[in-house]
Amino acid sequence: MSPLTPEDLGAMPLFSDLNEDQRILLLDRHRETTHQLDQVIVMEQDWGESLFLIKDGLAKVRTYTADGDEVIMSLLGPGDVFGEMSALDGASRSADVVALTPLHLIKMRSAPFASLLGREARFALALARLEAGRLRDLNQRFALQSADATTRLLDALAYLARKSSGGQDLSVELPPLAQKEIALMAGLARETASRTLSKLRTRGTIAESGGRLRIVDDQPLIKRGLLPG
């Protein structure tokens, strides 16, 4: 994969309002790193001043309950950043970030990032929009905790599709994730998720090819209020 250029950075929504000199500043002394499936990139309670930009791949932000159960807080895909809060306030990392697929990351210094946030209102607003979107996704997932298994699983698959496509295209092939990860995203037991996936295949809502799922009928999502009609 070719190195990230200032032009590549400008094509990402978070950085699109920055000029070329500002994008060059952000990439000053950056490092490009690759990570394998299940590799932990940052750990909760660790200290660190760097922030990371996902160039390719998917990651999960996870934490654990008091009983030791894993909870997936959010997914991160191409164009997403993480580690920005610790870089800005100097506090420890608030959650683990783990590779869900092979990852290609850009590791950036926090000082230029923080400086541009303080000077460029549109850049700060773009970051606020990104954070608001994550909070909205999290709120929806918590709101669905009492929903039936089918609704929760469809919501998780739609969320995964949006993160994989970098937009609203739900018809993309999903990464070949372990069924355990899909169950965690939906907040379901693995056995329940497996049965529900089988039902969705039988009904023609999803299809599978080469171990990769794809949403082929969005009407069940519309009926459940997961998509606008």
Long-range contacts (C-beta under 8 A, 24 or more apart in sequence): 1-55, 1-56, 1-104, 3-32, 4-30, 4-32, 4-53, 4-55, 4-106, 12-53, 12-78, 12-79, 13-79, 13-126, 13-130, 14-79, 14-81, 14-123, 14-126, 14-127, 14-130, 15-123, 15-126, 16-126, 17-120, 17-122, 17-123, 17-126, 18-116, 18-120, 18-123, 22-116, 22-120, 22-123, 25-112, 25-116, 26-108, 26-112, 26-113, 26-116, 27-106, 27-108, 28-109, 28-112, 29-109, 30-106, 30-107, 30-108, 30-109, 31-106, 31-107, 32-104, 32-105, 32-106, 32-107, 33-104, 33-105, 33-107, 34-102, 34-103, 34-104, 34-105, 35-99, 35-102, 35-103, 35-105, 36-99, 36-102, 37-99, 37-100, 37-101, 37-102, 38-98, 38-99, 39-98, 39-99, 39-103, 40-96, 40-97, 40-98, 41-82, 41-97, 41-98, 41-99, 41-103, 41-105, 42-82, 42-83, 42-93, 42-96, 42-97, 43-93, 43-96, 44-92, 44-93, 44-94, 44-95, 44-96, 45-92, 45-93, 46-92, 46-93, 47-86, 47-92, 47-93, 48-83, 48-86, 48-87, 48-93, 49-86, 49-87, 49-90, 49-109, 49-110, 50-83, 50-87, 50-107, 50-108, 50-109, 50-110, 51-81, 51-82, 51-83, 51-84, 51-86, 51-87, 51-107, 51-108, 51-110, 51-113, 52-81, 52-82, 52-83, 52-97, 52-105, 52-106, 52-107, 52-108, 53-79, 53-80, 53-81, 53-105, 53-106, 53-108, 54-78, 54-79, 54-80, 54-81, 54-82, 54-103, 54-104, 54-105, 54-106, 55-104, 55-105, 55-106, 56-103, 56-104, 57-99, 57-100, 57-101, 57-102, 57-103, 57-104, 58-99, 58-100, 58-101, 58-103, 58-160, 58-163, 58-164, 58-175, 59-97, 59-98, 59-99, 59-100, 59-103, 60-97, 60-98, 60-100, 60-181, 61-95, 61-96, 61-97, 62-95, 62-96, 62-97, 62-98, 63-94, 63-95, 63-96, 70-184, 71-184, 72-181, 72-184, 72-185, 73-138, 74-134, 74-137, 74-138, 75-100, 75-159, 75-160, 75-163, 75-185, 76-163, 77-163, 77-164, 77-166, 78-166, 79-166, 80-130, 81-130, 84-110, 84-113, 84-127, 87-113, 87-114, 88-113, 88-114, 88-117, 100-175, 100-177, 100-181, 101-175, 101-177, 141-187, 144-187, 145-187, 147-224, 149-186, 149-188, 149-192, 149-193, 149-195, 149-196, 150-196, 150-199, 150-200, 150-220, 150-224, 151-224, 151-226, 152-186, 152-187, 152-188, 153-182, 153-186, 153-188, 153-193, 153-196, 153-197, 153-200, 154-200, 154-205, 154-220, 154-221, 154-224, 154-226, 155-186, 155-221, 155-226, 156-182, 156-185, 156-186, 157-182, 157-206, 157-213, 157-215, 158-215, 158-221, 158-226, 158-227, 159-185, 160-185, 161-215, 170-215, 170-218, 170-221, 170-227, 171-214, 171-215, 171-216, 172-214, 173-209, 173-212, 173-213, 173-214, 174-212, 174-213, 174-214, 175-212, 176-210, 176-211, 176-212
